Amino acid sequence: MILPEEPDPLAIIKSLIDTAAANNLDPELYLTELLEHARDFVNEPARAAEYMPWTEKMQERCMNKTRKEDLNQ
């Protein structure tokens, strides 16, 4: 029996960074926002869709931002 390979954690992170950048988001702010809310997805996996980089929510919070403090505005 051939087992599938484990996903490469670095490849996953790189994919998140590249997808954020492709959607004109600041990758650091996007990852910060995503990781701060990741625990919410355990009980409500459907909420993960709210944090896709192309959503209006993420566009407002992470687009053209240069500092983490900007997330609070």
C-alpha positions as a Markdown table, in Angstrom:
| # | Residue | x | y | z |
|---|---|---|---|---|
| 1 | Met | 0.0 | 0.0 | 0.0 |
| 2 | Ile | 1.4 | 3.4 | -1.0 |
| 3 | Leu | 0.7 | 6.1 | 1.5 |
| 4 | Pro | 0.3 | 9.7 | 0.4 |
| 5 | Glu | 3.1 | 12.0 | 1.4 |
| 6 | Glu | 2.6 | 14.4 | 4.2 |
| 7 | Pro | 2.0 | 18.0 | 3.1 |
| 8 | Asp | 5.1 | 20.1 | 3.4 |
| 9 | Pro | 4.4 | 22.8 | 6.0 |
| 10 | Leu | 6.8 | 25.3 | 4.3 |
| 11 | Ala | 5.0 | 24.7 | 1.0 |
| 12 | Ile | 1.7 | 25.5 | 2.6 |
| 13 | Ile | 3.0 | 28.7 | 4.2 |
| 14 | Lys | 4.5 | 29.7 | 0.8 |
| 15 | Ser | 1.2 | 29.1 | -0.9 |
| 16 | Leu | -0.6 | 31.3 | 1.6 |
| 17 | Ile | 2.0 | 34.1 | 1.1 |
| 18 | Asp | 1.9 | 33.8 | -2.6 |
| 19 | Thr | -2.0 | 33.8 | -2.7 |
| 20 | Ala | -2.1 | 36.8 | -0.4 |
| 21 | Ala | 0.4 | 38.7 | -2.6 |
| 22 | Ala | -1.5 | 37.7 | -5.8 |
| 23 | Asn | -4.6 | 39.3 | -4.2 |
| 24 | Asn | -2.7 | 42.6 | -3.4 |
| 25 | Leu | -2.6 | 41.9 | 0.3 |
| 26 | Asp | 0.3 | 42.5 | 2.7 |
| 27 | Pro | 1.3 | 38.8 | 3.3 |
| 28 | Glu | 2.5 | 39.4 | 6.9 |
| 29 | Leu | -0.8 | 41.1 | 7.9 |
| 30 | Tyr | -2.8 | 38.4 | 6.1 |
| 31 | Leu | -0.9 | 35.6 | 7.9 |
| 32 | Thr | -1.3 | 37.4 | 11.2 |
| 33 | Glu | -5.0 | 37.8 | 10.7 |
| 34 | Leu | -5.4 | 34.2 | 9.6 |
| 35 | Leu | -3.5 | 32.7 | 12.4 |
| 36 | Glu | -5.2 | 34.9 | 15.0 |
| 37 | His | -8.5 | 33.4 | 14.0 |
| 38 | Ala | -7.5 | 29.9 | 13.1 |
| 39 | Arg | -8.8 | 28.5 | 16.3 |
| 40 | Asp | -12.3 | 29.6 | 15.3 |
| 41 | Phe | -12.2 | 27.1 | 12.4 |
| 42 | Val | -11.9 | 24.1 | 14.7 |
| 43 | Asn | -15.5 | 24.3 | 15.8 |
| 44 | Glu | -16.8 | 26.1 | 12.7 |
| 45 | Pro | -14.8 | 25.0 | 9.7 |
| 46 | Ala | -17.1 | 26.9 | 7.3 |
| 47 | Arg | -15.8 | 30.2 | 8.8 |
| 48 | Ala | -12.5 | 29.6 | 7.1 |
| 49 | Ala | -14.1 | 30.8 | 3.9 |
| 50 | Glu | -14.4 | 34.3 | 5.5 |
| 51 | Tyr | -10.6 | 34.5 | 5.6 |
| 52 | Met | -9.8 | 33.7 | 2.0 |
| 53 | Pro | -7.6 | 36.5 | 0.6 |
| 54 | Trp | -10.1 | 37.5 | -2.1 |
| 55 | Thr | -12.9 | 38.2 | 0.4 |
| 56 | Glu | -14.0 | 41.7 | 1.1 |
| 57 | Lys | -13.2 | 41.2 | 4.8 |
| 58 | Met | -9.6 | 40.4 | 4.1 |
| 59 | Gln | -9.3 | 43.0 | 1.4 |
| 60 | Glu | -10.4 | 45.7 | 3.9 |
| 61 | Arg | -8.2 | 44.5 | 6.7 |
| 62 | Cys | -5.0 | 43.6 | 4.8 |
| 63 | Met | -4.8 | 45.5 | 1.5 |
| 64 | Asn | -2.2 | 48.3 | 1.2 |
| 65 | Lys | -1.4 | 48.1 | 4.9 |
| 66 | Thr | 2.2 | 48.5 | 6.0 |
| 67 | Arg | 2.0 | 48.0 | 9.8 |
| 68 | Lys | 0.2 | 45.6 | 12.1 |
| 69 | Glu | -1.3 | 48.5 | 14.0 |
| 70 | Asp | -3.3 | 49.4 | 10.9 |
| 71 | Leu | -5.5 | 46.3 | 11.5 |
| 72 | Asn | -7.0 | 48.0 | 14.5 |
| 73 | Gln | -8.3 | 51.0 | 12.4 |
